[in-house]
Amino acid sequence: MKLAPSDCRTVKTTCPYCGVGCGILARRNEEGTVTISGDPTHPANFGRLCSKGVALGETLDLEGRLLTPEVNGASATWDEALSLVAERFSAAVAEHGPESVAFYVSGQLLTEDYYVANKLMKGFIGSANIDTNSRLCMASSVAGHRRAFGSDTVPGCYEDLELADLIVLVGSNLAWCHPVLYQRIVAAKAARPEMKIVVVDPRRTVTADTADLHLAIDPDGDVALFCGLLSHLKNAGVLDEAYIANHTEGLDAALAAADIGPEQVASQTGLTLDEIERFYSLFAATEKTVTLYSQGVNQSVCGTDKVNAIINCHLATGRIGRPGMGPFSITGQPNAMGGREAGGLANMLACHMDLERDDHRSLVRDFWQSPVIADRAGLKAVELFQAVADGRIKALWIMATNPVDSLPDADGVQAAIASCPFVVVSDLLAETDTARHAHVKLPSTGWGEKDGTVTNSERRISRQRAFLPAPGEAKPDWWQMGQVAQLMGHHEAFDYPDPASIFREVAALSAQDNAGARDFDIGDCADMTLHDYERLEPFQWPRPKDTAPGDARFFAKGGFFTANRKARFVPVAPAGREISEASPQFRLNSGRVRDHWHTMTRTGKSARLSAHTAEPFAEIHPDDASRLGITEASIVEVISGDHKARLRALITRRQKAGRLFVPMHWNGLFASAARINALIPPVMDPHSGQPALKSGRVAIRPFKVGLFGFAVSSNKPDPNGCDYWALARCKGGWRLEFALTRTTDDIDGFAARLFREAAAQQLETLAYSDREKHDERRASFDGSRLLNALYLSAEPVAVSRLWAAEQLDKGYDLRQSRYRIIAGRPLGDGRDPGAIVCSCFGVGAKDIGAAVRSGSSSVDAIGRALKAGTNCGSCRSEIQEIVDAESVVAAE
């Protein structure tokens, strides 16, 4: 259906991916598509977007959407579904008490959604059993901030990354996980080559390729590294004695705990004395230093101590709150910060108030005029699902997240949810690994359909605005919770007409009895009209009422939020590394790939984003692979106890010996056995409750394969019966990698099952067979259109994959040309782009190689010739590798 010209408008909104919080311009076109571009006026990105942001328009289709409420698998009305939710939650509270119910929410929610959920659970049900998947990414940072500052305050701004003379990236693959920020740093370094970058990461990621120093630290060696740094700073005489005396307390105890020399640091970190000395000298000599850290710090059994070890070094040198300096936590989700502001964690109240403080609880209860207020911390994410498993939780509401894939002990989480007496799931999709266990499914509006606010990693609040109509009967999450609250008897407190009214309430609560006592204050927004809310421009808090905007940084002149307004040095000491001799031999690190997001429910819809990394893999060092008989592109099993994952082997020297890296994105809808968190034990940081998702102990072995396969199909294939498979979108259909433990002689029967071909279908089929080598190829056509192609081999299939996938979108009127499909590559002068390197512009490795051979001898020259690397820039390191490799070949 074509849109009227009046409906084809451009809307300013905010990206729904990472915590950078990029501004987006979304325009609906007459034919119904959506054009996405960066907002040049937004101060987070100034118009730049990463590959995921660029492809957002490709993820907005309605395929797989949950469009009506469902009760026990059958369609229901909203009245029926919500009445049942209210009835079952009320009954559980009445019979078993408020601790018998729980919400598990998400950084994908907007602040308004988060606030209503927390108000209902903590102020009207009377339990703090509401936690968020943000617990998995930044809870240790929150705990570290609160221990040191007395509040969960990120002191600095993105601008500091460009003003710094030294940036220390700790546990962050910024180039892939936060590409827009990374490119701001790269541009600053190009303008000021004297700027230095240090990357502290066990794995050599593409982020390390532009670093002046890469410290390939042993896992969890960060506490030792920064304790040793604190001692070095004292011995080097660079402590800021005035700042320490006026604005801090506890330095002596912190120094005593951190009293380790370079030799001990080397022993605890696996670094050389020279590497340690270079880093320490650089840090000591450079006043304008930003230490930016992410999941490699937080997702650890000592994550909070890592955060405080970093903060201690900045407090000791007074390098905080001033331009170009400070500790900086970069969050993983678009509204992890907004969730913190709304009290989204089980141990916090709304507006950065403390659940453990009587005065804060009284303030919030009086403001809400609520019948009760939770008086103790609720269950944190891992504990919450353990309580579901042992029967303490009788009713559970999961919103906008997929814990069956994302939490540690993922199989245990799945079993827990399946056994829970009553489970509600609010989501966009009808089928996820979590939603399949729901008694009630509630269709939620998604990005592009919902209105509200999000807060990015620099405390900047931006609007997400609707530019699409809500499909089917989908409703906003805040509306769903408000309706349930009213059905539970709390009418007036949850009678919200729109998200603007919720935002005004958040703002008013933030200012209540504040006057500078708390960091989060946006009281200036408390009287905002609906018109003001619609036009709200991005701003950094604090924004108190009737106060002129000032420096958005915190703590340059003290003013911490402890009782005496002084920062606290936290004594931390490196723990000994005790690994049992019986432990499996490999340390497992999990993380993100460049073009996918969380559990792929959004990015899995985009052929462009799937082209760069189309299947799950395990990175392994060549020496380990050789010792274990693992060959390139073979299938391996990664094993922990009774749990196994099957993955493609990626042999690379970017990975150190004795360690593995596996991405965390693949779920049961896209791969046969790649839910890597099923192999991670539910071990947590004792202070934050954040699980240690990067430190599993596993074994790895070859998986015996009788037949490897690759297929492309215009219709979604059915890989059931394959011993290994990974499914991905491609232009015009689907691509499938698979493997069988045995060979098969019935190729036609296998193909018919795989492609769901009906016996009555009249298809023209071409085939090639070499039974001795188990090399089988088959392609089916409907008229001139390729329907599917199948390639089988005793070895990993040698096919030009992207080229083969692109043929689904092309016509084959000449029968002679169809043999190209059987060959699996273009013949003559046909274009084969090779493996995709630049997702933004669809440029492959062979395209780049050809450009180098034609004279484009630098990354910038490749950009001018092919556009590759000129948008988000996250592929520039890969482009450089190709340029270097081609240069070596040319020189030989």
Salt bridges, closest charged atoms under 4 A:
GLU30 OE1 - LYS2 NZ 3.46
ASP39 OD2 - LYS12 NZ 3.97
GLU58 OE2 - ARG608 NH2 2.33
ASP61 OD1 - LYS605 NZ 2.80
GLU63 OE1 - ARG729 NH2 2.36
GLU70 OE1 - LYS441 NZ 3.89
GLU95 OE2 - HIS96 NE2 3.68
GLU99 OE2 - ARG376 NH2 3.69
ASP113 OD2 - LYS450 NZ 3.17
ASP131 OD2 - ARG135 NE 2.86
ASP152 OD1 - HIS145 ND1 2.97
ASP152 OD2 - ARG340 NE 2.65
GLU159 OE1 - ARG553 NH2 2.92
ASP160 OD1 - ARG553 NE 2.84
GLU162 OE1 - ARG184 NH2 2.91
ASP165 OD1 - ARG192 NH1 2.88
ASP209 OD1 - ARG204 NE 3.44
ASP209 OD2 - ARG654 NH2 2.74
ASP212 OD2 - LYS189 NZ 3.06
ASP218 OD2 - ARG577 NH1 2.55
ASP218 OD1 - ARG659 NH2 2.42
ASP220 OD1 - LYS306 NZ 2.88
ASP220 OD2 - ARG587 NH2 3.14
ASP222 OD1 - LYS306 NZ 3.15
GLU287 OE2 - ARG322 NH1 3.21
ASP305 OD1 - ARG147 NH2 2.80
ASP354 OD1 - ARG146 NH2 2.87
GLU356 OE2 - ARG146 NH2 3.20
ASP358 OD1 - ARG361 NH2 2.33
ASP359 OD2 - ARG357 NH2 2.66
ASP375 OD1 - ARG376 NH1 3.63
ASP390 OD2 - ARG392 NH2 2.87
ASP405 OD1 - ARG675 NE 2.95
ASP411 OD2 - HIS643 ND1 3.06
ASP411 OD1 - ARG675 NH1 2.77
GLU431 OE2 - LYS441 NZ 3.52
ASP433 OD1 - ARG436 NH1 3.44
GLU449 OE2 - ARG65 NH1 2.93
ASP451 OD1 - ARG463 NH2 3.49
GLU458 OE2 - ARG460 NE 2.90
ASP477 OD2 - LYS450 NZ 3.12
GLU505 OE2 - LYS119 NZ 2.88
ASP519 OD1 - HIS352 ND1 3.03
ASP524 OD2 - ARG543 NE 3.24
ASP527 OD2 - LYS545 NZ 2.85
GLU534 OE1 - ARG463 NH2 3.42
ASP551 OD1 - ARG553 NH1 3.29
ASP595 OD1 - ARG594 NE 2.91
GLU615 OE2 - ARG648 NE 3.07
GLU619 OE1 - ARG203 NE 2.95
ASP623 OD2 - HIS621 ND1 3.87
ASP624 OD1 - ARG627 NH2 2.97
GLU637 OE2 - ARG646 NE 2.95
GLU637 OE1 - ARG701 NH2 2.86
GLU737 OE1 - ARG648 NH2 3.22
GLU737 OE2 - ARG735 NH2 3.83
GLU737 OE2 - ARG801 NE 2.51
ASP748 OD1 - ARG778 NE 3.40
GLU757 OE1 - ARG778 NH2 3.31
GLU764 OE2 - ARG815 NH1 2.96
GLU764 OE1 - ARG818 NH1 3.05
ASP775 OD1 - ARG777 NE 3.48
GLU776 OE2 - ARG771 NE 2.67
ASP809 OD2 - LYS731 NZ 3.82
ASP832 OD2 - LYS846 NZ 2.83
ASP847 OD2 - ARG831 NH2 2.62
ASP860 OD1 - ARG876 NH2 2.94
GLU878 OE2 - ARG594 NH1 2.95
GLU878 OE1 - HIS612 NE2 3.03
GLU881 OE2 - ARG654 NH2 2.39
GLU886 OE2 - ARG853 NH1 2.96
